[in-house]
Every structure is written in C-alpha cells, then in structure tokens.
Amino acid sequence: MTERTSHVALVTGASRGLGAAIARRLAADGWSVAVNGIDAEETEAVAAAIVADGGTAAPFVADVLDEATIVAMVGDIATVLGPVTCLVLNATGPQPDGDVDGTGWPEVEAELDFFARSPLIVGQAVLPGMRAAGTGRIVHIDSEVVSKTPANRVAYTTAKAAQVGLARSWAVELAAEGITVNTVAPGFVPVERHDVVAEVHREAYRATVPMGTMGSPDDVAAAVAFFASDDARFITGQRLLVDGGRSLG
C-alpha cells in the first residue's frame, strides 16, 4: 500500500540492520515509510515486508552521498507518499580502524562524507516540506564512540562527533519552526554487517555492559520512535544513549 499521507518518514540506509528495524517500527506506529538503500533487492524486500504486515511503505534506491540523486528522491517520495515530515539519518559506510599515526585526511574525509556531508544534503532536501507542514522530526543515528571513545578509531570517532555537533546546531536553528532534532547513540548492536566479528570479541564487549547483555536493533528503533512521536514534541537537541549503561563506566 503506497497511499499519500501527511505522516511520512524517510529512513536512510534502511535496507538492512538498524535502518530496517527502524523502518518497521515507524510503520507499525502509523508512519508511511520511505525505505532508502543502495541495494535495490534488499530495499524492496524491506518495503514489501512492511506492506505485508499491513503498513505503508515504498522503496527508494539512492546513494546518500549523491546530492542530485537525493534531491530527486525526496521529490519522488513526495509524489508517492507525501512530503517527508520525519527524517531518520541512519545510513553508514565502512568504519575503518586507524590510530593517530596511521590515519590520513582522506580517511577522515571519507567518514565525514557519510556522517556530516550526507546528513547535510538529505536534511536540506527535506526541510522545505517540513517548513510547509509547520512541523518535523529529525533523528540522527550517532554512536557511543562520541562519549565512550575507543582507541584506534580516529576517523570514525571524529566524523561521529561532527554529526552530533551538526544535530545540535540544527536543533537550535529549527526549534522555532516546530522541527525537533535529536540523536540516538547505540552501543555495539550486532546486525548483519557484524557477522564477521568473532564471538570472543562480542563476549569482551558484553562484559563491559552493566546490563550484561547486547542490545537489539529493536531497542534502537524504540528510541527513534519516541523522538519521532508526538510525545517528544517539546524535546530537541538531546542525545539518547542506547547502550545498557556502558557509557556510565
């Protein structure tokens, strides 16, 4: 089902992992969901699963690093579903290891492309629709690394910190227009791309979590759903850690 509504959420990087879980949760909460990804088959499968469950969704294949493609995609979403009034910035790319001596500017710049330039491009593309509606929700998916900083992740940590700064700046600017901007910061939540992580490393991480367990994609999706809801209409510029208390230590 792809009827046009005034309650439309765009989730970037939603063809799998956290993004797919977020898309499913928002659809269950009544949003019409624009499922974005770069793999057509995976993106279409997520949208089809939402529709099969009785929700409203449509797939939109686009590279979040390509400005012209993003502008076109936002226009297509408005035609098919309606203007975007909730944006979840979840798309990610490779997250290379690298220490201070071994990390060059190209590595930092590549991470900034995903976590600062891409949110800027997508955010600017959807803002006219939110302003016309007089309301909007923007939720960034950031990371625990900004507050629980690991060694040897120079480029990724730098870019994620930049994303948090971008979100806070937007929150100040857009508050008076009825548009809230918040971030959700997951800890290590295993998804498909973590299949290569050895069990010994998972256990080592789990041992540092006060709750003694790993989070699930649905835990992250629940936090996003709250910020997207009417219950969060007076909350902006906030950062919610979904990490089982790990950031406390």
C-alpha positions in Angstrom: 0.0 0.0 0.0 1.5 3.4 -1.0 -1.2 6.0 -0.5 -0.1 9.6 0.1 -0.3 10.9 3.7 0.9 13.8 5.8 2.7 11.4 8.1 5.8 10.4 6.1 9.2 9.1 7.4 12.3 8.7 5.4 14.8 6.3 6.8 18.2 6.3 5.1 20.2 3.1 5.0 17.1 1.1 5.7 17.7 -1.9 3.5 19.1 -3.9 6.4 20.4 -3.7 10.0 19.3 -0.9 12.3 17.6 1.0 9.4 15.3 -1.9 8.6 14.3 -2.2 12.2 13.6 1.5 12.5 11.6 1.5 9.3 9.5 -1.4 10.5 8.9 0.2 13.9 7.8 3.6 12.4 5.5 1.8 10.0 3.9 -0.1 13.0 3.4 3.3 14.7 1.5 4.6 11.7 4.1 6.3 9.6 4.2 5.9 5.8 7.8 4.9 5.4 10.2 5.7 2.5 12.7 2.9 2.7 16.1 4.1 1.3 19.0 1.9 0.4 21.6 1.4 -2.4 20.8 -2.3 -2.9 17.5 -2.5 -4.9 16.6 -6.0 -3.9 17.2 -5.5 -0.2 15.4 -2.2 -0.2 12.4 -3.5 -2.0 12.3 -6.5 0.4 12.1 -4.3 3.5 9.3 -2.2 2.0 7.4 -5.3 0.8 7.7 -6.9 4.3 6.2 -3.7 5.9 3.3 -3.7 3.4 2.7 -7.5 4.1 2.4 -6.6 7.8 -0.3 -4.0 7.0 1.9 -0.9 6.9 2.5 1.7 4.3 6.0 1.8 2.6 7.7 2.2 -0.7 11.4 1.6 -1.7 13.6 4.4 -2.8 17.0 3.4 -4.1 19.5 6.3 -3.9 23.1 7.0 -2.8 23.0 9.4 0.2 26.3 10.8 -1.0 24.9 12.0 -4.3 23.2 15.3 -3.9 21.3 15.4 -7.2 20.0 11.8 -6.6 18.9 12.8 -3.1 17.0 15.8 -4.3 15.3 13.7 -6.9 14.5 11.0 -4.4 12.8 13.5 -1.9 10.7 14.7 -4.8 9.7 11.1 -5.7 8.8 10.4 -2.1 6.5 13.5 -2.0 4.8 12.2 -5.2 4.3 8.7 -4.0 3.8 9.0 -0.2 3.7 12.7 0.6 6.3 15.2 1.8 8.8 13.9 4.4 7.9 15.1 7.9 10.2 12.7 9.8 13.8 12.1 8.7 16.0 9.4 10.3 19.6 9.7 9.3 20.9 6.2 9.7 23.0 5.5 6.5 26.5 4.4 7.2 29.5 3.1 5.3 32.8 1.4 6.2 34.2 2.2 9.6 37.9 1.6 9.4 40.3 1.2 12.2 43.2 3.6 12.4 45.4 5.2 15.0 46.7 8.8 15.2 49.8 8.0 13.2 48.2 5.8 10.6 45.1 7.9 9.8 45.4 10.4 6.9 43.0 13.2 6.0 41.4 11.1 3.1 40.2 8.5 5.7 38.8 11.3 7.9 37.2 13.0 4.9 35.6 9.7 3.8 33.9 9.3 7.2 32.8 12.9 7.2 31.1 12.3 3.9 28.8 9.8 5.5 28.2 11.4 8.8 28.3 15.1 8.2 28.0 15.9 4.4 25.3 13.3 3.8 23.1 14.4 6.7 23.5 18.0 5.5 22.5 17.1 1.9 19.5 15.0 3.0 18.4 17.4 5.7 18.4 20.4 3.3 16.4 18.4 0.8 13.5 17.6 3.2 13.4 20.9 5.1 11.1 22.7 2.6 8.5 20.1 3.1 8.8 20.2 6.9 8.6 24.0 6.9 5.5 23.9 4.7 3.9 21.5 7.1 5.0 23.6 10.1 6.4 20.5 11.9 9.1 18.0 11.5 11.2 15.3 13.3 14.9 14.8 12.5 16.6 11.9 14.3 20.3 11.2 13.7 21.8 7.8 14.5 25.1 8.6 16.1 27.3 6.3 18.2 28.5 5.6 21.6 32.1 6.4 20.4 31.4 10.1 20.9 31.1 9.6 24.7 32.9 6.2 25.2 35.8 6.8 22.8 37.8 3.8 21.7 41.4 3.8 20.7 42.3 3.3 17.0 39.1 4.7 15.6 40.3 8.2 14.7 38.4 8.8 11.5 35.1 7.3 12.6 35.0 9.0 16.0 35.9 12.4 14.5 33.1 12.1 12.0 30.5 11.0 14.5 31.4 13.9 16.8 30.9 16.2 13.9 27.5 14.7 13.3 26.5 15.4 16.9 27.6 19.0 16.5 25.6 19.3 13.3 22.5 17.9 15.0 22.8 20.3 18.0 23.2 23.3 15.7 20.1 22.3 13.7 18.2 21.9 16.9 18.8 25.5 17.9 18.1 26.9 14.4 14.9 24.9 13.7 13.2 24.8 17.1 11.1 27.9 16.5 9.8 26.3 13.3 8.4 23.3 15.1 11.1 21.0 13.9 12.9 18.9 16.5 16.4 17.5 16.0 17.7 14.7 18.3 20.2 11.9 18.2 20.2 8.3 19.2 23.5 6.8 20.1 23.7 3.0 20.1 26.3 0.9 21.6 27.5 -2.2 19.8 24.3 -3.7 18.5 25.0 -6.7 16.3 23.5 -6.6 12.8 24.3 -8.3 9.6 27.5 -6.4 8.9 28.9 -7.7 12.3 28.7 -11.3 11.2 32.5 -11.2 10.8 33.0 -10.2 14.5 34.3 -13.2 16.4 32.4 -14.4 19.5 35.4 -13.7 21.7 35.2 -10.0 20.8 31.4 -10.0 21.4 31.9 -11.5 24.8 34.6 -9.0 25.7 32.3 -6.1 24.8 29.3 -7.7 26.7 31.5 -7.9 29.8 31.7 -4.1 29.8 27.9 -3.6 29.6 26.4 -3.1 33.1 23.2 -4.8 32.0 25.2 -7.8 31.0 23.7 -8.2 27.5 23.9 -6.8 24.0 21.2 -4.5 22.7 19.0 -5.4 19.7 18.0 -3.3 16.7 14.5 -3.1 18.1 15.9 -1.3 21.2 17.4 1.4 18.9 14.2 1.6 16.9 12.1 2.2 20.0 14.3 5.2 20.9 13.9 6.6 17.4 10.2 6.0 17.5 9.9 8.1 20.7 11.8 11.0 19.2 9.5 10.8 16.1 6.3 10.7 18.2 4.1 13.5 19.4 5.2 12.7 22.9 8.6 14.2 22.1 7.2 17.4 20.6 8.9 19.5 23.3 12.2 17.7 23.2 15.0 18.8 21.0 18.8 18.9 20.9 19.0 15.8 23.0 21.2 12.7 22.7 19.9 9.4 24.0 22.5 6.6 24.6 21.1 3.1 24.0 23.9 1.1 25.5 22.8 -0.8 28.5 24.6 1.7 30.8 28.0 1.2 29.3 28.7 4.9 29.0 28.4 5.2 32.8 31.7 3.4 33.4 
